[in-house]
Amino acid sequence: MRIPAALVLAAGLAACSQPVPPAPTPAQALALAPADPRLAALYGESCKACHAIPGTGAPLVHDRKAWDPRWKQGEAVLLDHAVQGFQAMPAGGQCAACTPNDFNALIRFMAGREDPAR
């Protein structure tokens, strides 16, 4: 039995497209933190003040609707924005202790993409 190529393609695309989860509520955003204790401390000391508070202009943690357009620019661009600063984002994100790997992990966490394949 042959399966038409269009049907296989449609099934494959349907499997890849997952609905974007809803943005967290302000209370949920405040409660979120990376699982890794070191990253959680860095996040709490530097990122959380802007990325967990609505109205700061920063994309809220785990708000995929806000993060997806940024994510499409690529992780290298997001890392550069974190390190160099971008618009209202201060250089280094006010995290003197963060390494490039820390920034990448924190960006993935905030963008709701802890799994690098997502």
N, C-alpha and C positions, 0 to 999 in steps of 0.2 A: 504494500500500500504506500503510495507516494503522498506526502503532505506538501501542499503548495508552499512555495518559498514565502509568499506574502503572509501566509498564516503563521509560519515559523517566526518571521520577522516581527509580526504584531505581538505574538506571545512573548517573545524576548523583550520587546520594548515595554510591555505591560509589567513584566517581572522587574525591570529596572526602575520604573517610575514608582517612587513611593511618595505618599502624601507628606507634605511638609507639616511637621508637628506644630501645634499652636504655640504662640509665644507664651513664655511663663508670665504669671501674674507678678506684680511687684513683690509680693511676699515670697513667692517661689524663687524669683531672681535673687533676692537677698539670702535665701537659704542654700543656694547652689554653691558648690566648691569642688575643685578637682579631688579625685580620690587619693592621689599621692600627697602625703602630709607636707612635704617640702613645697610642692607646687601650690597646695592650698594656702600655705603661709604667704607665699609670694603674691598669690592672687588677692588674699585678704588685705595685704599691706599696700598693694599698688593698683590693681585692676578694678577691684570691687567698687571703689568709691565712685567710679563713673559708669562701669558696665553693668551694675546691678541696680542703678537708680534711674527711673524714668525721667525724661526731661533734660538730661545732661547733654544730649546730642550724640552720645556714644551708643553704638548698637548694644542692646541688652544681651546679657549672657543667654545662650541657647535660643535666641530669637532668630530662627533660620530665615525668616522672611527678610529680616534686616541684614543678616550675615551673608546670605547666598550671593548677592551681587558682588560683595567684597571678595568672597571666596573664589569667584570665577576669575578674579584678577590674578590669582595664583598665590601660593604661600610665600614666595620670594618677595612679592610686592607687599604683602601684609607684614612680613618680617621687617622690611625696609621702613614701612610706616611706623612700626613700633619702635624701631631703633632710632630713626632720624626724626620722627615726629611727623604729623600730617594734620593739617587744619587745626582743630582744637586739641589733638592728641599730642601731649608733650613728648619730647625726645626721651627715649628710654622708658616711656610710660611711667615715669617716676619710680622705676625699679632698678636701682644701682646694682643690686645683687643678681639680676637676671642675665643669664647667658643666652646666646642665640637659640640653643636647644630649649631653654626654659620658655623664651618668647614663643617659639613654634608650638610647644606643648600647651601653653596658655591660650594662644590663638585658637588652636584646635578645640580646646575645651570650650572657650567662649562661643565659638562658631557652631558648637554642637556637633563636632566632627572628631571626637577623640579617636575614632577608628580611622587611620589615614586613608583607607580605601573609600570612605564616604565623601 
